[in-house]
Amino acid sequence: MQNLYKITGLILIAAGLSACQSAPRQFNGQVGYQIESKSADTATLAYTLAGRQNQQLDKNKLQRACQKVLGTSKQYKLSILSVNEIINPAVQSEQFGKTLGNSRTSVGLSNTPSLHGGEDYATRQSLDTRPATLRVVRYTCS
């Protein structure tokens, strides 16, 4: 009987975590949805998506954004108007050293202590990784 409770608890935790992955959120400067127009039963939204393309997950995000904007939990018909890729504004190349004139030559000191001296460089780089492009999906739900 206790194993049943443990398995049920794990299933509920997994369901909760997966629901959080597809929850729509307002546009925060990088990802999320923006309302372009809205009436009583239709809405036109622009959703900025990051990461790998997963058609089912993306469809769920678009559907949940419609449900959040229009205020009901029914299934809406989605009509894609356009899909565009844009450059991620959060990706910035770090400039190290001193640039000499208009050339690509730069000079820097390699033995200077950094703010992240105790961390592994590869770990820090992997944690700072962001997608180079974002997808903006414009669609209507009715």
N, C-alpha and C positions, 0 to 999 in steps of 0.2 A: 504494500500500500504506500509506503514511503517512497519507493522508486517511482510510483505513479505521480506523486506530488513533485518530485524532483524533475521528472521529464516534462510535466505540465508547466512548471516554473521556467524551465529552459526554453520551451516553445513560446511562452508568453514574452520572455525577454527578447528572443530572436525576432518575434513579430513586431515588438515595439521598436527595436533598432532598425528593422527594415522599413517600417513606416516613417521613421525620421529621415531616411535617405531620400524619400520621394516627396517630402513636404514642400509645398511651394513657399517662396519667400519674396518679399518686396525687393525691388532692385536696390542693391547696396553699392553701386558704382562699378561692380564687376559682374555679378550674376544675379538673377532674379527676374521677376516680371514687372512690366509697366503697363498701366491701363492707357490705351490710346483712345478708345471710345467705349461708351457703355449705355445700354438702354435697359428696359425692364427685363427682357429675356435674351438679349444677345450682348456680346462684348467682343471688342477687338483688342488683343493683347500682343505685346512684344516680350518674349521670354529669352533672356540671355543665358545660354548653357555653357558650362565648362566641362572639360574631361572627355573621356571616350564616348563615342556614339553608342548608345544602347537604345534601340528603337522602342522597346516596351517601357523601359524606365522613363525615357523622354515623354512618351505618350501619357504615362501616369502623371508626370509633373505638369504637363499642359492641362490635363483633365482636372487635376486638383486646383490649379490656379483658377480655372473657370469656375469651379465650385466655390472657391473662396470669394471671388469677385461678385458672382451672381447670387450668392447666399443660399443656395440649396444644394442638396447632396444627390441630385439626379445626374445621370450620364448625359453629357452634351455631345453634339455632333461637332467635331473639329474640322475646320477647313484651313489648310495651310496656305497662306498668301505668298510668303517668301521665306527663304532660308539663306542667310548671308554669314560669311566668316569675317570677323574683324580681328585686328591685332589686340592682344590683351594689354590694357594700359598698365597693369600691375607689373609686367615684366620690364625690368630696367637692367641694363648691363652696368655692372660696377666699374668705375674707373679707378684703377690703382696707379700709383706713381705720378710722375710729372710728365706731361706731354711736351714735346719739343717742337715748337712751330706748328706747321700743318702736316707734319709727318705722323706715321703711326708709331713711332719710336717713343717709348716711355721708360723712365728711370725710376726705380723705387728701391727702398731698403728692405732686404729680406729678413733681417734679424730683429726687426722692430716687434715689440709685443703687440698683439692684437687684442681686441675685446673678447675674442673667443679662443684664447690661447690654450685652454685646457681641453677643448673639444676636438674631435676628429674632423678634419676638413671635409672629407667625403660625406660624413653624416650631416654636417651643416648644409652642404650643397643639396643633398637629397631632400632635406626638410624645407628648403627654400624653393624647390622646384615648382613652377607654375606652368600651365599650358601656354604655348605661344599664341594660340588663336582661340577665340570664343565664337560660338555660333549664336546668331540672333534669329529666332523663329518668330515671324509675324503670323498670327492666325486669328480666326474668328471662332467663337463657340456659340451655338444656337440650339 
